[in-house]
Amino acid sequence: IANAYPHIRLFTVGQGTNTPGAQMRDLQTIEQNWSVAANSTIAGGGGFGYFSSVCWFFGRRLSNYLKESTGATIPLGLVSNNWGGTTVEQWSPDSAYAVCNRTQGNNGLYNAMIVPYTVGPFTIKGFTWYQGA
């Protein structure tokens, strides 16, 4: 079914960088470069491999909604940026700790995997956060 959505592009951030205390300007690890959505770029070995299933289903639904409401096929770029078994604190900026009146914690994943989107060369129109259980 992914083959029917060539206007969707996928990008998967790697899980090799965690930098507590130092913010990165660029992503240091990439699992999957920008790829056209297709059965082979989403699924691996008969199931989901490279790309987040939650992110894919959200993007597919958004694509369908945009097509129905505008009559046009809108290009979408989906970024899968996740690391299983991590806490939300690791993904939070220093300012979030200050608002909660807490001492800064280990926010190395925020520094390595979120900050590059705030200083990088491309525009992000929106984020969807999914914190699985």
C-alpha positions as CSV (number, residue, x, y, z in Angstrom):
1,I,0.0,0.0,0.0
2,A,2.9,2.4,0.6
3,N,3.7,2.2,-3.2
4,A,0.5,4.3,-3.7
5,Y,2.1,7.3,-1.8
6,P,5.2,8.3,-3.8
7,H,4.6,11.9,-2.8
8,I,5.6,11.0,0.8
9,R,9.2,11.0,1.7
10,L,10.7,9.2,4.7
11,F,13.7,9.9,6.8
12,T,14.9,7.9,9.8
13,V,17.3,9.3,12.4
14,G,19.9,6.9,13.8
15,Q,20.2,6.0,17.4
16,G,23.9,6.5,17.8
17,T,24.2,10.0,19.3
18,N,23.3,11.1,22.9
19,T,25.1,14.3,24.0
20,P,24.3,15.5,27.5
21,G,25.5,19.1,28.0
22,A,26.3,19.9,24.3
23,Q,23.8,20.8,21.7
24,M,24.5,19.5,18.2
25,R,23.9,21.6,15.0
26,D,23.6,18.6,12.7
27,L,22.3,15.1,13.1
28,Q,25.3,12.8,13.7
29,T,23.6,9.5,12.9
30,I,21.2,8.6,10.1
31,E,19.5,5.2,9.8
32,Q,17.6,5.9,6.5
33,N,18.3,8.8,4.1
34,W,15.4,10.5,2.5
35,S,13.5,7.9,0.5
36,V,10.3,7.7,-1.5
37,A,7.6,5.9,0.4
38,A,7.3,2.4,-0.9
39,N,6.7,-1.1,0.6
40,S,10.4,-1.7,0.5
41,T,11.4,1.5,2.3
42,I,8.9,1.1,5.1
43,A,8.8,-2.6,5.7
44,G,11.7,-4.9,6.3
45,G,11.6,-8.7,6.5
46,G,7.9,-8.9,6.3
47,G,7.1,-6.3,8.9
48,F,8.0,-2.7,9.8
49,G,11.8,-2.3,9.7
50,Y,13.3,1.1,9.1
51,F,10.4,3.4,9.7
52,S,8.0,4.0,12.6
53,S,4.6,2.4,12.0
54,V,2.9,5.2,14.1
55,C,4.6,7.9,12.0
56,W,3.7,6.1,8.7
57,F,0.1,5.6,9.6
58,F,-0.2,9.2,10.7
59,G,1.4,10.5,7.5
60,R,-0.7,8.3,5.3
61,R,-3.9,9.5,7.1
62,L,-2.8,13.2,6.8
63,S,-2.1,12.7,3.1
64,N,-5.5,11.2,2.5
65,Y,-7.2,14.1,4.4
66,L,-5.3,16.7,2.5
67,K,-6.2,15.1,-0.8
68,E,-9.9,14.9,0.1
69,S,-10.0,18.5,1.4
70,T,-7.9,20.2,-1.2
71,G,-8.3,17.9,-4.2
72,A,-4.5,18.0,-4.6
73,T,-1.7,15.6,-3.8
74,I,0.5,17.5,-1.2
75,P,4.1,16.4,-0.8
76,L,4.9,15.3,2.8
77,G,8.2,14.6,4.5
78,L,8.0,12.3,7.5
79,V,10.8,12.1,10.0
80,S,11.0,9.1,12.3
81,N,13.1,10.2,15.3
82,N,12.8,7.8,18.2
83,W,14.7,5.7,20.7
84,G,12.8,3.0,22.5
85,G,13.0,2.7,26.3
86,T,14.0,6.3,26.8
87,T,12.3,8.8,29.2
88,V,10.6,12.1,28.2
89,E,13.2,14.0,30.2
90,Q,15.9,12.9,27.8
91,W,14.0,14.6,25.0
92,S,13.2,17.8,26.9
93,P,15.1,21.2,26.6
94,D,16.6,23.0,29.6
95,S,13.7,25.4,29.6
96,A,11.3,22.6,30.3
97,Y,13.2,21.8,33.5
98,A,13.1,25.4,34.6
99,V,9.3,25.7,34.0
100,C,8.9,22.6,36.2
101,N,11.2,24.0,38.8
102,R,13.6,21.1,38.5
103,T,17.3,20.7,38.2
104,Q,18.5,20.1,34.6
105,G,18.6,16.4,33.9
106,N,20.1,14.2,31.2
107,N,18.6,15.8,28.0
108,G,21.2,14.3,25.7
109,L,18.6,13.0,23.2
110,Y,17.1,16.5,22.9
111,N,20.6,18.0,22.3
112,A,21.5,15.4,19.6
113,M,18.2,14.6,17.9
114,I,15.9,17.6,18.3
115,V,18.1,20.7,18.4
116,P,19.3,20.1,14.8
117,Y,15.8,20.8,13.6
118,T,15.8,24.2,15.4
119,V,18.9,25.4,13.7
120,G,19.0,23.4,10.5
121,P,18.5,24.6,6.9
122,F,15.0,23.2,6.4
123,T,11.6,24.3,7.7
124,I,9.5,22.0,9.9
125,K,5.8,22.8,9.7
126,G,4.6,20.6,12.5
127,F,5.5,17.9,15.0
128,T,3.6,14.9,16.3
129,W,4.8,13.4,19.5
130,Y,4.0,9.8,20.4
131,Q,5.3,8.5,23.7
132,G,4.5,4.8,23.6
133,A,3.9,2.7,26.7
